[in-house]
Amino acid sequence: MGKMVMNINEKFEQLKEGLKVRLSEVVASGRGFVKLEWSRWRSEYITEGIILTVIPILIMIGYMVGKTAYFGIASGLMSLPEPLYALMGISPQAVTGNIMFYVLFSLMILNVFLARRKCRQMVQAVWWEERNGGIRSFINQFVSRDQMAIYKYIWLVFTFVVEYLLWHVIMLLAILIGSINAQQRQNALEAMTRLFFAGGFVIVLLMSVAYLYAMKKKITIYAEYRIASRLVFGTLILGNIYKIRDLLVWFGDYASEKTSLVLPMGGINDIFGWLNELRWLSPLSWLNPYFETGGSLLWIRLTIGFVLSGVLFYLGLRIYRKRSIFP
C-alpha cells in the first residue's frame, strides 16, 4: 500500500514538473512573440494613438474657445431636412448644446477609421511570416503552428482593447472638462461606458471576420486592404442604404410641393421598406452614438458579437491547421 502511494506521488510530481516545464516554454515563447510583434506594430500603434488623442483634445479646446461657432454650425446642420443630416448619422433627438455632441461626432468617424485599420492589421499579422518567407523557420524555432495562430489573434485583440479603452478615457476627460454641470458629466460617463463595450465588441467581431479570411486564404497582393474596406465600408453602405431611399422620398415630396413637377415617390417606402432591416448587416451602424442603445438591445448586440467572434476564431483555427502555409 505504501509503495502504491509512493508511485502515485512520484507520478504526480512528474506531472507537475512536466506542466511547469510546459508552462515556462509557453511563457517564454509568448514573451518572445510579444516582443517581436511590438517591434513590428509599434509605429502604427503610436500613430493611431496620436490621431485618437489629438482629435478629441482639439475639439475640446475649440469648444472652450469658440462654442458659439460650434453651436452655429450644429444649428445650421439640424435645420436641414432630416434625410440630409441623417446621412451623417445624426439623430433628430441629438442635443447640440454641450460638448458631448461634437466629441461623439468625431467618435463616429474615428470608429470607422479604427475598424478598417484593425481589420487590415489582423490579416497582415497572420500573413506576415508567409509573406516574408520565414514561416518555416518561425514555426520550427519559435512557436508551434497552433500557438502562432492563437497568439496572433490574442495579440491583435488585446492591443486593440487597450488602445480603445485609453481612447475612450481621453474622450471622457475631454467631455468632462467641457461640461458645465453634474448632469452632463453623468450623461458623459454613461455614454462613454456604453460605447466602449458596444464598440469594442463590434470591432472585435469585424477583426474576427478578417482573421477567418486570413486563415482561409493564401496571401495575395493588397488583399488585406480590400477585405478591410469591404468589411467596413461595404457593410456600412449596405446597412445605411435605406437613408438614400428616405432622401429620394423627401426630394419627391419637396419637388411636388415647390415646383410643377410631380414625382410619385410615395410608393417607394412601401416597396423598399425592407431596407430598414439591412441595418443589422452593418455592425458599425450599431455604434451610432446619437441613438440610444442601452438596456436589453445593448446586451443582445454584445452577446451576438461575443458568440460570433468566438465561433469565427475557432473556425479560423481549424481551417489554418489544414491550409498549406509553406512555400
Secondary structure, DSSP 8 states (H G I E B T S, - for coil): -HHHHHHHHHHHHHHHHHHHHHHHHHHHHHHHHHHHHHHHHHHHHHHHHHHHHHHHHHHHHHHHHHHHHHHHHHHHHHTS-HHHHHTTT--TT---SSHHHHHHHHHHHHHHHHHHHHHHHHHHHHHHHHHHT-HHHHHHHT--HHHHHHHHHHHHHHHHHHHHHHHHHHHHHHHHHH--SHHHHHHHHHHHHHHHHHHHHHHHHHHHHHHHHHHHS---TTHHHHHHHIIIIIHHHHHTHHHHHHHHHHHHHHHHHHSS-----HHHHHHSGGGGGGGGG-GGGGG-TTS---HHHHHHHHHHHHHHHHHHHHHHHHHHHHS----
